[in-house]
Amino acid sequence: MVYYLWAVTLAALTAGGCVDRLGRTDYGEVPGWLAAALLAGVTAYLICRGWEAFLRAAQVFFLTLLAALGLFFTLGAANLDGANLRPEGWEEVARGVGGIWPTLATLSVGALGMFIPRTPLQKGESLPRRWAVGWCLTAAGLCILVIGALGAELTAKAPLPFFLALQGLGFSGGFQRLEAMGTAVWVLSDLVLVGMAALAAAQVAEDRRGAWPVLIAAVLGGVCLPNGVVARAQGPLLAVNVVLGLVVPTLVAVSGGKDKRSSG
């Protein structure tokens, strides 16, 4: 029941953040209720055939995001200011180390994947720890891209620093203002997270209809949760993510290993 409520909460807050992000960038003319309904509707379509079809779609989304991030990193390298990346005193170093916390908490959401029906690992298939390392390296690269372009002070104050950093990317006379493209591509990650939450909830409920409350929560979250509410919920949510996504699975794995050794 706790994990079911976690999935519902994640879906609502993710949809709220997604709709707010769309409204703050180049999609402000799209009504919030319509954006939330589209997010839930597309998610429902993606999950209607179960985990396997959803994971295939997630792989396509991942490759799209990877290509977009590669483009952003390539263009953003020219905008990096080395002075912005040099810490000014130990206090700033401590704040930088504190950035590990939200990264770890975000990574912990991947624990929803423990509800995926188990299949044998195929030859050449990446292990979960490799994906975890890849995510951490990607997060570090995003931080370097944003802080190097904006500076630490502006990054801390800006509501959407990543998309603000994208505004200066592009080629004069070619293409510029990539924040619209970045926002559109970023929605793919929201779709995957809401979809994982819905399928995990269905797995917990042992009934496919268990996904519907999560999708309804996504619509309500997109309509009723402004950015201020999502921002205030971020701290407690990060703590819950770490507990349910990292601490509990680790304790279960350790206790399970002990039980096997004792029985052997």
Rosetta blueprint (number, residue, H / E / L):
1 M L
2 V H
3 Y H
4 Y H
5 L H
6 W H
7 A H
8 V H
9 T H
10 L H
11 A H
12 A H
13 L H
14 T H
15 A H
16 G H
17 G H
18 C H
19 V H
20 D H
21 R H
22 L H
23 G H
24 R H
25 T L
26 D L
27 Y L
28 G L
29 E L
30 V L
31 P L
32 G H
33 W H
34 L H
35 A H
36 A H
37 A H
38 L H
39 L H
40 A H
41 G H
42 V H
43 T H
44 A H
45 Y H
46 L H
47 I H
48 C L
49 R L
50 G L
51 W H
52 E H
53 A H
54 F H
55 L H
56 R H
57 A H
58 A H
59 Q H
60 V H
61 F H
62 F H
63 L H
64 T H
65 L H
66 L H
67 A H
68 A H
69 L H
70 G H
71 L H
72 F H
73 F H
74 T H
75 L H
76 G H
77 A H
78 A H
79 N H
80 L L
81 D L
82 G H
83 A H
84 N H
85 L H
86 R L
87 P L
88 E L
89 G L
90 W H
91 E H
92 E H
93 V H
94 A H
95 R H
96 G H
97 V H
98 G L
99 G L
100 I H
101 W H
102 P H
103 T H
104 L H
105 A H
106 T H
107 L H
108 S H
109 V H
110 G H
111 A H
112 L H
113 G H
114 M H
115 F H
116 I L
117 P L
118 R L
119 T L
120 P L
121 L L
122 Q L
123 K L
124 G L
125 E L
126 S L
127 L L
128 P H
129 R H
130 R H
131 W H
132 A H
133 V H
134 G H
135 W H
136 C H
137 L H
138 T H
139 A H
140 A H
141 G H
142 L H
143 C H
144 I H
145 L H
146 V H
147 I H
148 G H
149 A H
150 L H
151 G L
152 A H
153 E H
154 L H
155 T H
156 A H
157 K H
158 A L
159 P L
160 L L
161 P H
162 F H
163 F H
164 L H
165 A H
166 L H
167 Q L
168 G L
169 L L
170 G E
171 F L
172 S L
173 G L
174 G L
175 F L
176 Q E
177 R L
178 L L
179 E H
180 A H
181 M H
182 G H
183 T H
184 A H
185 V H
186 W H
187 V H
188 L H
189 S H
190 D H
191 L H
192 V H
193 L H
194 V H
195 G H
196 M H
197 A H
198 A H
199 L H
200 A H
201 A H
202 A H
203 Q H
204 V H
205 A H
206 E L
207 D L
208 R H
209 R H
210 G H
211 A H
212 W H
213 P H
214 V H
215 L H
216 I H
217 A H
218 A H
219 V H
220 L H
221 G H
222 G H
223 V H
224 C H
225 L L
226 P L
227 N H
228 G H
229 V H
230 V H
231 A H
232 R H
233 A H
234 Q H
235 G H
236 P H
237 L H
238 L H
239 A H
240 V H
241 N H
242 V H
243 V H
244 L H
245 G H
246 L H
247 V H
248 V H
249 P H
250 T H
251 L H
252 V H
253 A H
254 V H
255 S H
256 G H
257 G H
258 K H
259 D H
260 K H
261 R H
262 S H
263 S H
264 G L
